[in-house]
Amino acid sequence: MAPAPAAGPIVKEITCIIGGILLTFNINNPLTKLCPTKSTVTKTSGVTTSTKGVTTSSKPGSITATTTISVGTSTSVVLPDSTTLTVPPTTSSTVVVPTPTSTSVTLTTSKSVSSSSSSSSSSSSPSSSSSTTSSSSTSTSTSTTVIAVPMTSSTSSTLATSTSSTSTSTSAAPTSSQYDAFNCPAGLPLSCHNTTAIDNTCCFESPGGLILQTQFWDTNPATGPNDSWTVHGLWPDNCDGTYQQFCDPAREYTNITQILQSFGKTDLLNYMNQYWTSNSGSAESFWEHEFGKHGTCMSTFDTECYPNYATGQEVPDFFQKTVDTFKTLPSYDWLAAAGIVPSTTATYTLQQIVDAVSAKHGAQVYVGCNKGQIDELWYYYYVQGSIQTGTIQPTDLVGAQGCPATGLYYYPKGYVPASTSTTVNPTATNTGGSTGTAAPAGSCPTSTSTAAPFTSPGYLYVQPSAGNCQGFMISGGLWYNTAGTPATYTPAASAADATLFSLKSSKGPCAVDASSTFSCAAGNAAGTLFGSAGRLLTYNGSSVFGATATPSGQIQQPVLALANEPVTLSLLWVAK
């Protein structure tokens, strides 16, 4: 066996085929976005190894890895699974490669050889071409010394190269570009409009196919310019009006500003600091909350949808799309054009406001209120393709409006009314989006359901004192004390004791752990049982829970099954 060539300078490149021509780019070249199928190549003297060549056989997460080896001289290369490729310098030979079923397939090399019907081969030479090969249909090409070998065994294969011959290949199998959010096929249906299941959720938003661009009008304290609404977020509601939240704890980033800066998004960051601010905390914490709660639930922003993913790469795409959509929705100008302007004395009807913005949007818009003044707008869309690069189509709101029919104020920013005579019904909940109108402090919602408490899906409101509700429980089992809609909790009666039951949320079973902390997560055992005292949740016979502090703004506070904490509380059940 000849010795391996000495390692030379290391160069990282992207190789791909465009229009039948194999091209090689530096890894940082923006033209790599044009590649329908990419392979990252680390090149040294004499040996080139593809370190990112993957092919997708089904949904992202189900992949078959391949490694591409280009050999300039006689050498031996040990692949990650210990498969050894020995290549003597010969002029004509045959390649024998084990298949996933351990049946050997004999291929004759030409300009490109691949043993897998779903593998993608690449070359580091701009003058070379590549093709995908297997044993089920035909196409012909000439080859160089490029071998793509599936990582399916630890046996050795002897490879010999030739300078010219022909190869037979199958019709193209799915490649990694099938799950590339930036290279989506044409003709995909609008989200929520498919009649059959669509596996490629990098190019089809699911299950949150109903996209909401939401805006705030904050007066006290005021946020943003006086003549503009501000960004609340971009939300993925399910097609039935339900929604998911906090879908990937590993991507609940706490450094949004730093991530945006690292990707050169200075202009975007400056815009966000002016138009995407919080009235109850820092802008950074607000952005972290919006991406963690909503961005992680958008399928086209999953990390698998980025062929050469770098940590945080989806973050600037999420915020850029949110801001770009917001810029197309100048709510202040649309309202002003209809004669609806901020005033300390004038009032408007709900229909006036709905008509003004809906006519410009092209679909019915949701209007939210707080104590008789309008403070939020939700614009609904379907999306075709990925959220990053696809098109969005306005659609009507799902659910009911969130304001009284008449007597609505639209106060100037900074104005604080002496008193408010009109308040929103605290028992009302909105079913059309990720955030509704929460019950104000000092009142608790009532339920119109005739079902006994804890026998059907419902919500848990936090009650620090009798009749006084401050916030509610969200799906992870945390106390949240800002306007929004509580998570749905589903009880299941115990077979051993009809007075006890388990609880679960969209995050998983709810439990009280060894530190007495209440939580809901997929990893929790389903064995924790709870009871009830009327509409109050009990644990070990007690309806008293506690917390170390009362949360505010975007803070989420753990709840403890303990009575001796600085804050004591009970959890009030409201049937859904």
Order of alpha helices (4+ residues) and beta strands (2+ residues): beta-beta-beta-beta-beta-beta-beta-beta-beta-beta-beta-beta-beta-beta-beta-beta-beta-alpha-alpha-alpha-alpha-alpha-beta-alpha-beta-beta-beta-beta-beta-beta-beta-beta-beta-beta-beta-beta-beta-beta-beta-beta
